[in-house]
Amino acid sequence: MRVAGVGVLTGWGDGVDALPADAGAAAAGRRIVPLPAPALPGERFRRATRECLLGVAAASAALRDAGLDREAVRGERTALVYVTAAAYGASNRRFIEAEAGGALHFPYTAPSAVPAEVTIDLGLTGRYVILIGGAVATLDALWQAGRLLEEDACERALVLAVETFDECADLHARARWLAPRPLVEAAACAVLVRGGRGLAVSPAGAASSLEAMVRRRAGETLACAPLIGLALARRTGDHVVSLTGEWRGRRARGVVDGAVEDVGARRVAAPQ
C-alpha cells in the first residue's frame, strides 16, 4: 500500500505547515489547545457533534490532497478504518449529565458517530472498522487497511483519527499523568491505495525520531500522531520511515520501505 493523500487539522491550524517548531512553548501554559468546529454546509450537519464535523473535514482534506473527488470514493470499494481514544468522551458526558440537545440517545453508539457521518457524507458502503485507543491503535489501523487492500476487499482505504479534549478538560486534568501536555485537539485522515510494501507492526523499545518530531511540533494528539507523522514524512519525501507510538504501556513500531513516487508536481509517499 502507499499513501495517496493525508489531511491534517489541529488546534494550530490546517495542515502540517501550521505546526509550531515547539508546541510546548507555543501553548504558553495552556493544557489544551482546542480545534474549533468547521462550518460545513448543509442542514444535515446542524445537529452534528463537533467531533463528527472534524472527521468529515479531515476526510475531505485528505481527498483533496489525493486529487480525488467524492464520486471516485463513493460505494463499496472504499473502506474506512476509524481510530480514537478520547473523541467519544464529549458525547458520553452529555449523555451521562443529560445535557439538553444531545444528539446521541445511547452512550455505546458514540464511537460510531464520527465514522457514520463520514460514510454518509462521502457515500461509502465498503468495509468499516472502529478501533479504540491511542497511537498504537492507529498503527494497527494502518495494518488493517493494508490487509483489506491486499485481500482486494477494497480499492482504497481511509484511515481516520479524531481526538477532542475540551469538553472533558476537567477529567483530563485529573488524569494528567496519562499523557504529556499540551493536549492538542486534532483530526487526521490518510488515503491508502495499492502499491509499495505493507506495514508490519512489531513491539518497539523507544520512540522513533519521527514520533519525537510529531510530539515536539504538534503536542500530544494521541491517535492522530502517526497520521500527522505520515503528513510530515510526505513533506520530506523520506524513502524509509519508522512510525512508533505508545498507548497504556504498549509501544509499537511500523516500518515501511517504499520509494517516493512523483505524480505530476505532487509527491506521493508510501505509508510510513
C-alpha positions in Angstrom: 0.0 0.0 0.0 1.0 3.6 -0.4 -0.3 6.9 0.8 -2.1 8.9 -1.9 -3.0 11.8 0.4 -3.2 13.0 4.0 -5.5 15.6 5.5 -4.5 17.2 8.9 -6.4 19.6 11.1 -5.0 20.6 14.6 -5.5 23.2 17.1 -2.6 25.0 15.5 -4.4 25.3 12.1 -4.8 23.4 8.9 -2.0 21.2 7.6 1.4 20.4 9.0 2.7 23.8 7.8 0.7 25.3 10.7 2.5 23.3 13.3 4.9 25.4 15.5 8.5 24.5 16.0 7.9 23.9 19.7 4.3 23.0 20.8 5.1 23.4 24.5 6.4 26.9 24.0 3.6 27.8 21.6 0.9 26.6 24.1 2.2 29.2 26.6 0.9 27.2 29.6 -2.4 26.0 28.1 -3.2 22.4 29.0 -5.4 22.0 25.9 -5.2 23.6 22.5 -8.7 23.4 21.1 -9.8 22.9 17.5 -12.9 24.8 16.5 -15.7 23.0 14.7 -15.5 23.7 11.0 -18.5 25.3 9.4 -19.8 22.6 7.0 -22.6 23.5 4.6 -25.9 21.6 4.7 -28.8 21.2 7.0 -27.7 17.6 7.9 -24.8 19.0 9.9 -26.9 21.3 12.0 -27.0 18.8 14.9 -23.8 17.0 14.2 -21.3 16.9 17.1 -18.0 18.8 16.9 -16.0 15.6 16.6 -18.2 14.5 13.7 -17.7 17.7 11.9 -13.9 17.4 12.4 -13.9 13.9 11.0 -15.8 14.9 7.8 -13.5 17.9 7.3 -10.3 15.8 7.8 -11.6 13.2 5.3 -12.4 15.9 2.8 -9.0 17.4 3.2 -7.4 14.0 2.6 -9.3 13.5 -0.6 -8.3 16.9 -1.9 -4.6 16.1 -1.1 -5.0 12.8 -3.1 -6.7 14.6 -6.0 -9.9 12.5 -5.6 -13.4 13.7 -5.8 -16.4 12.3 -4.0 -17.6 10.2 -6.9 -14.2 8.4 -7.0 -14.6 7.1 -3.5 -18.4 6.5 -3.4 -19.6 2.9 -3.0 -18.4 -0.4 -1.6 -14.8 -0.3 -2.9 -13.7 2.3 -0.3 -13.0 1.1 3.2 -12.9 3.2 6.4 -10.9 2.5 9.5 -11.6 4.9 12.4 -9.5 5.3 15.5 -9.9 7.5 18.6 -9.0 7.4 22.3 -10.9 10.4 23.5 -13.3 11.8 20.9 -16.3 9.8 22.3 -15.8 11.4 25.7 -17.8 14.5 24.9 -20.9 12.6 23.7 -20.8 10.2 26.7 -20.5 13.1 29.1 -23.5 14.8 27.5 -25.5 11.6 27.9 -24.5 11.0 31.5 -25.2 14.6 32.5 -28.4 14.6 30.4 -27.5 17.8 28.7 -30.3 19.2 26.6 -29.8 19.0 22.9 -27.5 15.9 22.9 -27.6 14.1 19.6 -26.9 10.6 20.9 -29.5 8.6 22.8 -27.3 5.6 23.8 -23.7 6.2 25.0 -22.3 3.0 23.4 -23.1 4.5 20.0 -20.7 7.4 20.5 -17.6 5.7 18.8 -19.7 5.0 15.8 -21.0 8.6 15.3 -17.9 10.0 13.6 -17.3 7.3 11.0 -21.0 7.1 10.4 -21.2 10.8 9.5 -18.1 10.4 7.2 -19.6 7.4 5.4 -23.0 9.2 4.9 -21.3 12.4 3.7 -19.0 10.5 1.2 -21.4 7.8 0.3 -19.2 4.9 1.5 -20.7 1.4 1.7 -17.5 -0.6 2.0 -15.7 -2.3 4.9 -15.8 -0.5 8.1 -13.7 -0.9 11.3 -13.5 1.0 14.5 -10.5 0.8 16.9 -10.4 2.5 20.3 -7.0 3.6 21.6 -4.1 5.9 21.1 -1.2 6.0 18.6 -0.6 2.2 18.8 -4.2 1.6 17.7 -3.6 3.9 14.7 -0.6 1.7 13.7 -3.0 -1.3 13.9 -5.5 0.6 11.8 -2.8 1.2 9.1 -2.0 -2.5 9.2 -5.7 -3.4 9.0 -6.2 -1.1 6.0 -3.2 -2.8 4.3 -4.7 -6.2 4.8 -8.0 -5.0 3.2 -6.1 -3.7 0.2 -4.0 -6.9 -0.1 -7.1 -9.1 0.1 -8.8 -7.0 -2.6 -11.6 -6.1 -0.2 -11.3 -2.5 -1.4 -9.6 -0.3 -3.9 -8.7 2.3 -1.4 -8.9 2.7 2.4 -9.4 5.8 4.6 -7.7 5.7 7.9 -9.2 8.4 10.1 -8.4 9.6 13.6 -10.2 12.3 15.7 -9.2 13.5 19.2 -11.1 16.1 21.2 -10.4 17.1 24.8 -12.0 20.4 25.6 -15.4 19.1 26.7 -13.7 16.9 29.2 -10.9 19.2 30.2 -11.5 18.7 34.0 -11.3 14.9 33.6 -8.1 15.1 31.6 -6.7 17.4 34.3 -7.3 14.8 36.9 -5.5 12.2 34.8 -2.6 14.5 33.8 -0.1 11.7 34.3 -1.6 9.6 31.4 -0.4 11.9 28.7 2.1 14.8 28.3 0.9 18.4 27.8 -0.2 20.2 25.9 -3.2 18.1 24.7 -3.8 19.3 21.2 -7.1 18.5 19.5 -6.7 17.1 16.0 -8.3 15.2 13.2 -6.3 13.5 10.5 -7.1 11.1 7.6 -4.8 9.1 5.2 -6.0 7.8 1.9 -4.3 4.5 1.2 -4.1 2.7 -2.2 -2.3 -0.3 -3.5 1.4 -0.1 -4.2 4.7 -0.1 -2.2 5.1 -2.6 0.7 2.8 -3.5 3.5 3.1 -2.1 7.1 4.5 -4.6 9.6 3.7 -3.7 13.2 6.0 -5.0 15.9 7.0 -4.1 19.5 9.3 -1.1 20.0 11.5 -0.2 22.8 11.8 3.6 22.2 10.2 6.4 20.2 11.4 6.9 16.6 12.8 10.3 15.6 9.5 10.9 13.6 7.4 10.3 16.7 9.6 12.7 18.7 9.2 15.3 16.0 5.4 15.0 16.0 5.2 15.3 19.7 7.6 18.3 19.7 5.8 20.2 17.0 2.2 19.1 17.4 2.0 18.3 21.1 0.0 15.2 22.4 -2.6 14.2 19.8 -3.0 10.6 20.8 -4.4 8.5 17.9 -3.8 11.3 15.4 0.0 11.3 15.9 1.0 8.6 13.4 -1.1 10.2 10.7 0.5 13.6 11.4 3.8 11.7 11.1 2.8 10.5 7.6 2.0 14.0 6.5 5.4 15.2 7.7 7.1 12.3 6.0 5.4 13.1 2.8 6.7 16.7 3.0 10.3 15.5 3.3 10.0 12.6 0.8 11.8 10.1 3.1 12.4 6.7 1.5 12.3 4.7 4.7 10.3 6.0 7.6 9.7 4.4 11.0 6.4 5.2 12.8 6.2 4.4 16.5 3.5 5.0 19.1 2.6 4.2 22.7 -0.6 3.6 24.5 -1.2 2.3 28.0 2.2 0.6 28.3 2.3 -0.9 24.8 4.8 0.6 22.4 4.8 -0.5 18.8 6.7 0.3 15.6 5.6 0.3 11.9 8.3 0.4 9.3 7.7 0.8 5.6 10.4 0.7 2.9 8.9 2.3 -0.1 10.0 4.6 -2.9 8.6 8.1 -3.2 6.8 8.5 -6.5 6.4 11.6 -8.5 2.9 12.1 -9.8 3.0 15.3 -11.8 4.0 18.1 -9.4 2.7 16.2 -6.4 4.9 13.8 -4.4 3.2 10.6 -3.1 4.9 8.5 -0.4 4.4 5.0 0.8 2.7 4.8 4.2 5.4 5.2 6.7 
